[in-house]
């Protein structure tokens, strides 16, 4: 189980040399403790369980099929 340290930054402005990025879609099936997040990135699909509170939280992520993602996504 991974632990993630959350950090927030305030930008003064956008960087002048932006490059092409990767489209990421994510939504939450449940909010609270634990949270369950669905994510689509570069043709791969993931379900993540996030627990704990504050800036240090546990996170467990598994890759799921597109079919499972498509079934769950409307619930986000």
PDB file of N, CA, C and O in Angstrom, chain B, residues numbered from 101:
ATOM      1  N   UNK B 101       0.843  -1.166   0.000  1.00  0.00           N
ATOM      2  CA  UNK B 101       0.000   0.000   0.000  1.00  0.00           C
ATOM      3  C   UNK B 101       0.897   1.240   0.000  1.00  0.00           C
ATOM      4  O   UNK B 101       1.757   1.393   0.867  1.00  0.00           O
ATOM      5  N   UNK B 102       0.689   2.116  -0.972  1.00  0.00           N
ATOM      6  CA  UNK B 102       1.489   3.334  -1.064  1.00  0.00           C
ATOM      7  C   UNK B 102       0.925   4.410  -0.153  1.00  0.00           C
ATOM      8  O   UNK B 102      -0.270   4.433   0.142  1.00  0.00           O
ATOM      9  N   UNK B 103       1.800   5.297   0.287  1.00  0.00           N
ATOM     10  CA  UNK B 103       1.371   6.509   0.982  1.00  0.00           C
ATOM     11  C   UNK B 103       1.756   7.680   0.111  1.00  0.00           C
ATOM     12  O   UNK B 103       2.866   7.730  -0.420  1.00  0.00           O
ATOM     13  N   UNK B 104       0.843   8.626  -0.040  1.00  0.00           N
ATOM     14  CA  UNK B 104       1.099   9.779  -0.894  1.00  0.00           C
ATOM     15  C   UNK B 104       1.063  11.041  -0.051  1.00  0.00           C
ATOM     16  O   UNK B 104       0.162  11.227   0.766  1.00  0.00           O
ATOM     17  N   UNK B 105       2.036  11.895  -0.251  1.00  0.00           N
ATOM     18  CA  UNK B 105       2.051  13.207   0.385  1.00  0.00           C
ATOM     19  C   UNK B 105       1.452  14.204  -0.588  1.00  0.00           C
ATOM     20  O   UNK B 105       1.987  14.408  -1.678  1.00  0.00           O
ATOM     21  N   UNK B 106       0.362  14.816  -0.208  1.00  0.00           N
ATOM     22  CA  UNK B 106      -0.303  15.788  -1.067  1.00  0.00           C
ATOM     23  C   UNK B 106       0.323  17.159  -0.865  1.00  0.00           C
ATOM     24  O   UNK B 106       0.561  17.588   0.264  1.00  0.00           O
ATOM     25  N   UNK B 107       0.583  17.836  -1.971  1.00  0.00           N
ATOM     26  CA  UNK B 107       1.121  19.191  -1.921  1.00  0.00           C
ATOM     27  C   UNK B 107       0.305  20.060  -2.855  1.00  0.00           C
ATOM     28  O   UNK B 107      -0.144  19.599  -3.905  1.00  0.00           O
ATOM     29  N   UNK B 108       0.114  21.294  -2.485  1.00  0.00           N
ATOM     30  CA  UNK B 108      -0.613  22.244  -3.318  1.00  0.00           C
ATOM     31  C   UNK B 108       0.287  23.436  -3.590  1.00  0.00           C
ATOM     32  O   UNK B 108       1.039  23.884  -2.724  1.00  0.00           O
ATOM     33  N   UNK B 109       0.193  23.934  -4.808  1.00  0.00           N
ATOM     34  CA  UNK B 109       1.001  25.078  -5.213  1.00  0.00           C
ATOM     35  C   UNK B 109       0.100  26.133  -5.823  1.00  0.00           C
ATOM     36  O   UNK B 109      -0.912  25.806  -6.443  1.00  0.00           O
ATOM     37  N   UNK B 110       0.455  27.374  -5.656  1.00  0.00           N
ATOM     38  CA  UNK B 110      -0.263  28.485  -6.261  1.00  0.00           C
ATOM     39  C   UNK B 110       0.595  29.034  -7.390  1.00  0.00           C
ATOM     40  O   UNK B 110       1.713  29.495  -7.163  1.00  0.00           O
ATOM     41  N   UNK B 111       0.064  28.981  -8.605  1.00  0.00           N
ATOM     42  CA  UNK B 111       0.800  29.489  -9.762  1.00  0.00           C
ATOM     43  C   UNK B 111       0.532  30.968  -9.949  1.00  0.00           C
ATOM     44  O   UNK B 111      -0.595  31.432  -9.780  1.00  0.00           O
ATOM     45  N   UNK B 112       1.558  31.694 -10.294  1.00  0.00           N
ATOM     46  CA  UNK B 112       1.409  33.115 -10.608  1.00  0.00           C
ATOM     47  C   UNK B 112       0.835  33.263 -12.013  1.00  0.00           C
ATOM     48  O   UNK B 112       0.066  34.186 -12.280  1.00  0.00           O
ATOM     49  N   UNK B 113       1.210  32.352 -12.907  1.00  0.00           N
ATOM     50  CA  UNK B 113       0.723  32.357 -14.283  1.00  0.00           C
ATOM     51  C   UNK B 113       1.050  31.036 -14.943  1.00  0.00           C
ATOM     52  O   UNK B 113       1.708  30.183 -14.349  1.00  0.00           O
ATOM     53  N   UNK B 114       0.589  30.864 -16.180  1.00  0.00           N
ATOM     54  CA  UNK B 114       0.888  29.642 -16.912  1.00  0.00           C
ATOM     55  C   UNK B 114       2.309  29.679 -17.450  1.00  0.00           C
ATOM     56  O   UNK B 114       2.795  30.741 -17.837  1.00  0.00           O
ATOM     57  N   UNK B 115       2.980  28.538 -17.479  1.00  0.00           N
ATOM     58  CA  UNK B 115       4.316  28.492 -18.081  1.00  0.00           C
ATOM     59  C   UNK B 115       4.246  28.880 -19.560  1.00  0.00           C
ATOM     60  O   UNK B 115       3.256  28.594 -20.234  1.00  0.00           O
ATOM     61  N   UNK B 116       5.284  29.520 -20.054  1.00  0.00           N
ATOM     62  CA  UNK B 116       5.283  29.971 -21.449  1.00  0.00           C
ATOM     63  C   UNK B 116       5.563  28.834 -22.417  1.00  0.00           C
ATOM     64  O   UNK B 116       5.163  28.916 -23.578  1.00  0.00           O
ATOM     65  N   UNK B 117       6.228  27.788 -21.984  1.00  0.00           N
ATOM     66  CA  UNK B 117       6.594  26.686 -22.870  1.00  0.00           C
ATOM     67  C   UNK B 117       5.793  25.428 -22.536  1.00  0.00           C
ATOM     68  O   UNK B 117       6.350  24.432 -22.073  1.00  0.00           O
ATOM     69  N   UNK B 118       4.497  25.483 -22.772  1.00  0.00           N
ATOM     70  CA  UNK B 118       3.662  24.315 -22.525  1.00  0.00           C
ATOM     71  C   UNK B 118       3.855  23.300 -23.642  1.00  0.00           C
ATOM     72  O   UNK B 118       3.949  23.665 -24.814  1.00  0.00           O
ATOM     73  N   UNK B 119       3.913  22.038 -23.277  1.00  0.00           N
ATOM     74  CA  UNK B 119       4.020  20.966 -24.267  1.00  0.00           C
ATOM     75  C   UNK B 119       2.684  20.241 -24.344  1.00  0.00           C
ATOM     76  O   UNK B 119       1.803  20.440 -23.507  1.00  0.00           O
ATOM     77  N   UNK B 120       2.550  19.402 -25.356  1.00  0.00           N
ATOM     78  CA  UNK B 120       1.327  18.622 -25.482  1.00  0.00           C
ATOM     79  C   UNK B 120       1.256  17.648 -24.316  1.00  0.00           C
ATOM     80  O   UNK B 120       2.257  17.025 -23.960  1.00  0.00           O
ATOM     81  N   UNK B 121       0.100  17.519 -23.734  1.00  0.00           N
ATOM     82  CA  UNK B 121      -0.051  16.668 -22.565  1.00  0.00           C
ATOM     83  C   UNK B 121      -0.798  15.386 -22.880  1.00  0.00           C
ATOM     84  O   UNK B 121      -1.098  15.093 -24.037  1.00  0.00           O
ATOM     85  N   UNK B 122      -1.091  14.634 -21.845  1.00  0.00           N
ATOM     86  CA  UNK B 122      -1.868  13.405 -21.936  1.00  0.00           C
ATOM     87  C   UNK B 122      -3.223  13.664 -21.310  1.00  0.00           C
ATOM     88  O   UNK B 122      -3.308  14.182 -20.197  1.00  0.00           O
ATOM     89  N   UNK B 123      -4.288  13.304 -22.024  1.00  0.00           N
ATOM     90  CA  UNK B 123      -5.624  13.498 -21.469  1.00  0.00           C
ATOM     91  C   UNK B 123      -5.877  12.468 -20.379  1.00  0.00           C
ATOM     92  O   UNK B 123      -5.663  11.271 -20.573  1.00  0.00           O
ATOM     93  N   UNK B 124      -6.333  12.951 -19.235  1.00  0.00           N
ATOM     94  CA  UNK B 124      -6.673  12.099 -18.099  1.00  0.00           C
ATOM     95  C   UNK B 124      -8.096  12.436 -17.692  1.00  0.00           C
ATOM     96  O   UNK B 124      -8.447  13.607 -17.547  1.00  0.00           O
ATOM     97  N   UNK B 125      -8.913  11.413 -17.509  1.00  0.00           N
ATOM     98  CA  UNK B 125     -10.263  11.602 -16.975  1.00  0.00           C
ATOM     99  C   UNK B 125     -10.320  10.876 -15.647  1.00  0.00           C
ATOM    100  O   UNK B 125      -9.905   9.721 -15.550  1.00  0.00           O
ATOM    101  N   UNK B 126     -10.828  11.542 -14.629  1.00  0.00           N
ATOM    102  CA  UNK B 126     -11.039  10.823 -13.377  1.00  0.00           C
ATOM    103  C   UNK B 126     -12.293  11.315 -12.693  1.00  0.00           C
ATOM    104  O   UNK B 126     -12.674  12.482 -12.797  1.00  0.00           O
ATOM    105  N   UNK B 127     -12.926  10.389 -11.989  1.00  0.00           N
ATOM    106  CA  UNK B 127     -14.147  10.675 -11.258  1.00  0.00           C
ATOM    107  C   UNK B 127     -14.192   9.799 -10.022  1.00  0.00           C
ATOM    108  O   UNK B 127     -13.471   8.806  -9.922  1.00  0.00           O
ATOM    109  N   UNK B 128     -15.039  10.173  -9.090  1.00  0.00           N
ATOM    110  CA  UNK B 128     -15.104   9.466  -7.810  1.00  0.00           C
ATOM    111  C   UNK B 128     -16.416   8.705  -7.686  1.00  0.00           C
ATOM    112  O   UNK B 128     -17.492   9.249  -7.935  1.00  0.00           O
ATOM    113  N   UNK B 129     -16.311   7.429  -7.293  1.00  0.00           N
ATOM    114  CA  UNK B 129     -17.487   6.617  -7.017  1.00  0.00           C
ATOM    115  C   UNK B 129     -17.991   6.880  -5.606  1.00  0.00           C
ATOM    116  O   UNK B 129     -19.198   6.871  -5.367  1.00  0.00           O
ATOM    117  N   UNK B 130     -17.087   7.110  -4.679  1.00  0.00           N
ATOM    118  CA  UNK B 130     -17.478   7.421  -3.306  1.00  0.00           C
ATOM    119  C   UNK B 130     -16.536   8.484  -2.774  1.00  0.00           C
ATOM    120  O   UNK B 130     -15.344   8.503  -3.080  1.00  0.00           O
ATOM    121  N   UNK B 131     -17.098   9.354  -1.979  1.00  0.00           N
ATOM    122  CA  UNK B 131     -16.307  10.409  -1.358  1.00  0.00           C
ATOM    123  C   UNK B 131     -16.439  10.211   0.144  1.00  0.00           C
ATOM    124  O   UNK B 131     -17.541  10.000   0.651  1.00  0.00           O
ATOM    125  N   UNK B 132     -15.354  10.277   0.835  1.00  0.00           N
ATOM    126  CA  UNK B 132     -15.341  10.038   2.273  1.00  0.00           C
ATOM    127  C   UNK B 132     -14.099   9.251   2.607  1.00  0.00           C
ATOM    128  O   UNK B 132     -13.033   9.486   2.038  1.00  0.00           O
ATOM    129  N   UNK B 133     -14.232   8.325   3.519  1.00  0.00           N
ATOM    130  CA  UNK B 133     -13.084   7.522   3.897  1.00  0.00           C
ATOM    131  C   UNK B 133     -13.510   6.066   3.944  1.00  0.00           C
ATOM    132  O   UNK B 133     -14.192   5.679   4.893  1.00  0.00           O
ATOM    133  N   UNK B 134     -13.151   5.250   2.986  1.00  0.00           N
ATOM    134  CA  UNK B 134     -12.232   5.529   1.881  1.00  0.00           C
ATOM    135  C   UNK B 134     -12.932   6.161   0.682  1.00  0.00           C
ATOM    136  O   UNK B 134     -14.154   6.097   0.549  1.00  0.00           O
ATOM    137  N   UNK B 135     -12.126   6.776  -0.190  1.00  0.00           N
ATOM    138  CA  UNK B 135     -12.605   7.264  -1.476  1.00  0.00           C
ATOM    139  C   UNK B 135     -12.271   6.216  -2.526  1.00  0.00           C
ATOM    140  O   UNK B 135     -11.270   5.510  -2.404  1.00  0.00           O
ATOM    141  N   UNK B 136     -13.102   6.112  -3.554  1.00  0.00           N
ATOM    142  CA  UNK B 136     -12.813   5.234  -4.683  1.00  0.00           C
ATOM    143  C   UNK B 136     -12.820   6.097  -5.937  1.00  0.00           C
ATOM    144  O   UNK B 136     -13.815   6.750  -6.252  1.00  0.00           O
ATOM    145  N   UNK B 137     -11.693   6.090  -6.648  1.00  0.00           N
ATOM    146  CA  UNK B 137     -11.540   6.919  -7.842  1.00  0.00           C
ATOM    147  C   UNK B 137     -11.366   6.035  -9.067  1.00  0.00           C
ATOM    148  O   UNK B 137     -10.694   5.005  -9.015  1.00  0.00           O
ATOM    149  N   UNK B 138     -11.978   6.449 -10.168  1.00  0.00           N
ATOM    150  CA  UNK B 138     -11.749   5.821 -11.465  1.00  0.00           C
ATOM    151  C   UNK B 138     -10.925   6.770 -12.298  1.00  0.00           C
ATOM    152  O   UNK B 138     -11.119   7.985 -12.249  1.00  0.00           O
ATOM    153  N   UNK B 139      -9.997   6.212 -13.072  1.00  0.00           N
ATOM    154  CA  UNK B 139      -9.146   7.060 -13.908  1.00  0.00           C
ATOM    155  C   UNK B 139      -8.887   6.378 -15.240  1.00  0.00           C
ATOM    156  O   UNK B 139      -8.667   5.170 -15.315  1.00  0.00           O
ATOM    157  N   UNK B 140      -8.921   7.194 -16.294  1.00  0.00           N
ATOM    158  CA  UNK B 140      -8.571   6.761 -17.642  1.00  0.00           C
ATOM    159  C   UNK B 140      -7.397   7.614 -18.090  1.00  0.00           C
ATOM    160  O   UNK B 140      -7.455   8.842 -18.031  1.00  0.00           O
ATOM    161  N   UNK B 141      -6.317   6.951 -18.545  1.00  0.00           N
ATOM    162  CA  UNK B 141      -5.121   7.682 -18.969  1.00  0.00           C
ATOM    163  C   UNK B 141      -4.424   6.893 -20.066  1.00  0.00           C
ATOM    164  O   UNK B 141      -4.013   5.753 -19.853  1.00  0.00           O
ATOM    165  N   UNK B 142      -4.293   7.497 -21.227  1.00  0.00           N
ATOM    166  CA  UNK B 142      -3.550   6.909 -22.351  1.00  0.00           C
ATOM    167  C   UNK B 142      -4.042   5.507 -22.704  1.00  0.00           C
ATOM    168  O   UNK B 142      -3.240   4.610 -22.965  1.00  0.00           O
ATOM    169  N   UNK B 143      -5.372   5.321 -22.712  1.00  0.00           N
ATOM    170  CA  UNK B 143      -5.929   4.033 -23.107  1.00  0.00           C
ATOM    171  C   UNK B 143      -5.862   2.951 -22.051  1.00  0.00           C
ATOM    172  O   UNK B 143      -6.145   1.789 -22.343  1.00  0.00           O
ATOM    173  N   UNK B 144      -5.492   3.308 -20.823  1.00  0.00           N
ATOM    174  CA  UNK B 144      -5.457   2.363 -19.704  1.00  0.00           C
ATOM    175  C   UNK B 144      -6.424   2.866 -18.643  1.00  0.00           C
ATOM    176  O   UNK B 144      -6.712   4.061 -18.563  1.00  0.00           O
ATOM    177  N   UNK B 145      -6.920   1.941 -17.828  1.00  0.00           N
ATOM    178  CA  UNK B 145      -7.995   2.262 -16.898  1.00  0.00           C
ATOM    179  C   UNK B 145      -7.644   1.738 -15.509  1.00  0.00           C
ATOM    180  O   UNK B 145      -7.096   0.645 -15.366  1.00  0.00           O
ATOM    181  N   UNK B 146      -7.970   2.538 -14.482  1.00  0.00           N
ATOM    182  CA  UNK B 146      -7.557   2.222 -13.117  1.00  0.00           C
ATOM    183  C   UNK B 146      -8.685   2.502 -12.131  1.00  0.00           C
ATOM    184  O   UNK B 146      -9.502   3.399 -12.336  1.00  0.00           O
ATOM    185  N   UNK B 147      -8.712   1.718 -11.056  1.00  0.00           N
ATOM    186  CA  UNK B 147      -9.552   1.983  -9.893  1.00  0.00           C
ATOM    187  C   UNK B 147      -8.602   2.151  -8.712  1.00  0.00           C
ATOM    188  O   UNK B 147      -7.679   1.358  -8.526  1.00  0.00           O
ATOM    189  N   UNK B 148      -8.838   3.188  -7.923  1.00  0.00           N
ATOM    190  CA  UNK B 148      -7.954   3.495  -6.801  1.00  0.00           C
ATOM    191  C   UNK B 148      -8.776   3.670  -5.538  1.00  0.00           C
ATOM    192  O   UNK B 148      -9.783   4.379  -5.534  1.00  0.00           O
ATOM    193  N   UNK B 149      -8.344   3.022  -4.466  1.00  0.00           N
ATOM    194  CA  UNK B 149      -8.955   3.190  -3.147  1.00  0.00           C
ATOM    195  C   UNK B 149      -8.018   4.070  -2.343  1.00  0.00           C
ATOM    196  O   UNK B 149      -6.838   3.759  -2.180  1.00  0.00           O
ATOM    197  N   UNK B 150      -8.563   5.183  -1.839  1.00  0.00           N
ATOM    198  CA  UNK B 150      -7.753   6.134  -1.084  1.00  0.00           C
ATOM    199  C   UNK B 150      -8.303   6.227   0.332  1.00  0.00           C
ATOM    200  O   UNK B 150      -9.499   6.444   0.527  1.00  0.00           O
ATOM    201  N   UNK B 151      -7.426   6.061   1.322  1.00  0.00           N
ATOM    202  CA  UNK B 151      -7.850   6.115   2.711  1.00  0.00           C
ATOM    203  C   UNK B 151      -7.034   7.117   3.504  1.00  0.00           C
ATOM    204  O   UNK B 151      -6.029   7.643   3.025  1.00  0.00           O
ATOM    205  N   UNK B 152      -7.477   7.371   4.712  1.00  0.00           N
ATOM    206  CA  UNK B 152      -6.774   8.312   5.573  1.00  0.00           C
ATOM    207  C   UNK B 152      -7.272   9.728   5.379  1.00  0.00           C
ATOM    208  O   UNK B 152      -8.204   9.984   4.616  1.00  0.00           O
ATOM    209  N   UNK B 153      -6.630  10.640   6.088  1.00  0.00           N
ATOM    210  CA  UNK B 153      -7.033  12.046   6.034  1.00  0.00           C
ATOM    211  C   UNK B 153      -5.803  12.929   6.000  1.00  0.00           C
ATOM    212  O   UNK B 153      -4.699  12.494   6.327  1.00  0.00           O
ATOM    213  N   UNK B 154      -6.004  14.156   5.606  1.00  0.00           N
ATOM    214  CA  UNK B 154      -4.917  15.121   5.612  1.00  0.00           C
ATOM    215  C   UNK B 154      -4.010  14.988   4.408  1.00  0.00           C
ATOM    216  O   UNK B 154      -4.436  14.558   3.336  1.00  0.00           O
ATOM    217  N   UNK B 155      -2.747  15.363   4.597  1.00  0.00           N
ATOM    218  CA  UNK B 155      -1.799  15.404   3.494  1.00  0.00           C
ATOM    219  C   UNK B 155      -1.106  14.070   3.222  1.00  0.00           C
ATOM    220  O   UNK B 155      -0.534  13.889   2.148  1.00  0.00           O
ATOM    221  N   UNK B 156      -1.145  13.128   4.175  1.00  0.00           N
ATOM    222  CA  UNK B 156      -0.544  11.812   3.953  1.00  0.00           C
ATOM    223  C   UNK B 156      -1.667  10.784   3.972  1.00  0.00           C
ATOM    224  O   UNK B 156      -2.315  10.574   4.997  1.00  0.00           O
ATOM    225  N   UNK B 157      -1.892  10.138   2.812  1.00  0.00           N
ATOM    226  CA  UNK B 157      -2.991   9.190   2.684  1.00  0.00           C
ATOM    227  C   UNK B 157      -2.484   7.906   2.049  1.00  0.00           C
ATOM    228  O   UNK B 157      -1.500   7.914   1.310  1.00  0.00           O
ATOM    229  N   UNK B 158      -3.161   6.806   2.343  1.00  0.00           N
ATOM    230  CA  UNK B 158      -2.823   5.541   1.692  1.00  0.00           C
ATOM    231  C   UNK B 158      -3.560   5.453   0.363  1.00  0.00           C
ATOM    232  O   UNK B 158      -4.631   6.033   0.185  1.00  0.00           O
ATOM    233  N   UNK B 159      -2.967   4.720  -0.556  1.00  0.00           N
ATOM    234  CA  UNK B 159      -3.548   4.619  -1.888  1.00  0.00           C
ATOM    235  C   UNK B 159      -3.240   3.241  -2.463  1.00  0.00           C
ATOM    236  O   UNK B 159      -2.083   2.821  -2.499  1.00  0.00           O
ATOM    237  N   UNK B 160      -4.277   2.542  -2.913  1.00  0.00           N
ATOM    238  CA  UNK B 160      -4.118   1.248  -3.576  1.00  0.00           C
ATOM    239  C   UNK B 160      -4.742   1.364  -4.954  1.00  0.00           C
ATOM    240  O   UNK B 160      -5.914   1.718  -5.077  1.00  0.00           O
ATOM    241  N   UNK B 161      -3.969   1.069  -5.992  1.00  0.00           N
ATOM    242  CA  UNK B 161      -4.457   1.223  -7.360  1.00  0.00           C
ATOM    243  C   UNK B 161      -4.340  -0.096  -8.107  1.00  0.00           C
ATOM    244  O   UNK B 161      -3.326  -0.788  -8.010  1.00  0.00           O
ATOM    245  N   UNK B 162      -5.394  -0.443  -8.858  1.00  0.00           N
ATOM    246  CA  UNK B 162      -5.370  -1.635  -9.703  1.00  0.00           C
ATOM    247  C   UNK B 162      -5.819  -1.243 -11.100  1.00  0.00           C
ATOM    248  O   UNK B 162      -6.678  -0.380 -11.278  1.00  0.00           O
ATOM    249  N   UNK B 163      -5.222  -1.894 -12.084  1.00  0.00           N
ATOM    250  CA  UNK B 163      -5.653  -1.667 -13.459  1.00  0.00           C
ATOM    251  C   UNK B 163      -6.918  -2.485 -13.700  1.00  0.00           C
ATOM    252  O   UNK B 163      -7.017  -3.634 -13.269  1.00  0.00           O
ATOM    253  N   UNK B 164      -7.885  -1.881 -14.393  1.00  0.00           N
ATOM    254  CA  UNK B 164      -9.142  -2.553 -14.707  1.00  0.00           C
ATOM    255  C   UNK B 164      -9.342  -2.537 -16.220  1.00  0.00           C
ATOM    256  O   UNK B 164      -8.677  -1.786 -16.935  1.00  0.00           O
ATOM    257  N   UNK B 165     -10.244  -3.353 -16.691  1.00  0.00           N
ATOM    258  CA  UNK B 165     -10.514  -3.410 -18.128  1.00  0.00           C
ATOM    259  C   UNK B 165     -11.374  -2.218 -18.554  1.00  0.00           C
ATOM    260  O   UNK B 165     -12.032  -1.592 -17.724  1.00  0.00           O
ATOM    261  N   UNK B 166     -11.363  -1.914 -19.835  1.00  0.00           N
ATOM    262  CA  UNK B 166     -12.208  -0.853 -20.379  1.00  0.00           C
ATOM    263  C   UNK B 166     -13.678  -1.182 -20.141  1.00  0.00           C
ATOM    264  O   UNK B 166     -14.481  -0.288 -19.874  1.00  0.00           O
ATOM    265  N   UNK B 167     -14.031  -2.460 -20.236  1.00  0.00           N
ATOM    266  CA  UNK B 167     -15.423  -2.867 -20.034  1.00  0.00           C
ATOM    267  C   UNK B 167     -15.886  -2.547 -18.610  1.00  0.00           C
ATOM    268  O   UNK B 167     -16.983  -2.023 -18.419  1.00  0.00           O
ATOM    269  N   UNK B 168     -15.064  -2.856 -17.623  1.00  0.00           N
ATOM    270  CA  UNK B 168     -15.412  -2.544 -16.227  1.00  0.00           C
ATOM    271  C   UNK B 168     -15.471  -1.030 -16.039  1.00  0.00           C
ATOM    272  O   UNK B 168     -16.394  -0.520 -15.402  1.00  0.00           O
ATOM    273  N   UNK B 169     -14.495  -0.311 -16.587  1.00  0.00           N
ATOM    274  CA  UNK B 169     -14.487   1.150 -16.495  1.00  0.00           C
ATOM    275  C   UNK B 169     -15.777   1.726 -17.079  1.00  0.00           C
ATOM    276  O   UNK B 169     -16.401   2.591 -16.463  1.00  0.00           O
ATOM    277  N   UNK B 170     -16.181   1.257 -18.256  1.00  0.00           N
ATOM    278  CA  UNK B 170     -17.385   1.772 -18.916  1.00  0.00           C
ATOM    279  C   UNK B 170     -18.653   1.496 -18.117  1.00  0.00           C
ATOM    280  O   UNK B 170     -19.592   2.290 -18.160  1.00  0.00           O
ATOM    281  N   UNK B 171     -18.693   0.381 -17.389  1.00  0.00           N
ATOM    282  CA  UNK B 171     -19.850   0.077 -16.542  1.00  0.00           C
ATOM    283  C   UNK B 171     -19.894   1.017 -15.340  1.00  0.00           C
ATOM    284  O   UNK B 171     -20.962   1.512 -14.982  1.00  0.00           O
ATOM    285  N   UNK B 172     -18.739   1.269 -14.712  1.00  0.00           N
ATOM    286  CA  UNK B 172     -18.690   2.069 -13.484  1.00  0.00           C
ATOM    287  C   UNK B 172     -18.714   3.572 -13.733  1.00  0.00           C
ATOM    288  O   UNK B 172     -19.216   4.322 -12.896  1.00  0.00           O
ATOM    289  N   UNK B 173     -18.182   4.028 -14.864  1.00  0.00           N
ATOM    290  CA  UNK B 173     -18.012   5.462 -15.114  1.00  0.00           C
ATOM    291  C   UNK B 173     -19.302   6.283 -14.953  1.00  0.00           C
ATOM    292  O   UNK B 173     -19.238   7.369 -14.375  1.00  0.00           O
ATOM    293  N   UNK B 174     -20.467   5.823 -15.432  1.00  0.00           N
ATOM    294  CA  UNK B 174     -21.684   6.635 -15.267  1.00  0.00           C
ATOM    295  C   UNK B 174     -22.052   6.915 -13.810  1.00  0.00           C
ATOM    296  O   UNK B 174     -22.831   7.830 -13.540  1.00  0.00           O
ATOM    297  N   UNK B 175     -21.510   6.149 -12.877  1.00  0.00           N
ATOM    298  CA  UNK B 175     -21.801   6.356 -11.451  1.00  0.00           C
ATOM    299  C   UNK B 175     -20.964   7.474 -10.834  1.00  0.00           C
ATOM    300  O   UNK B 175     -21.185   7.849  -9.683  1.00  0.00           O
ATOM    301  N   UNK B 176     -20.001   8.009 -11.595  1.00  0.00           N
ATOM    302  CA  UNK B 176     -19.144   9.067 -11.041  1.00  0.00           C
ATOM    303  C   UNK B 176     -19.786  10.422 -11.220  1.00  0.00           C
ATOM    304  O   UNK B 176     -19.214  11.435 -10.817  1.00  0.00           O
TER     305      UNK B 176
END
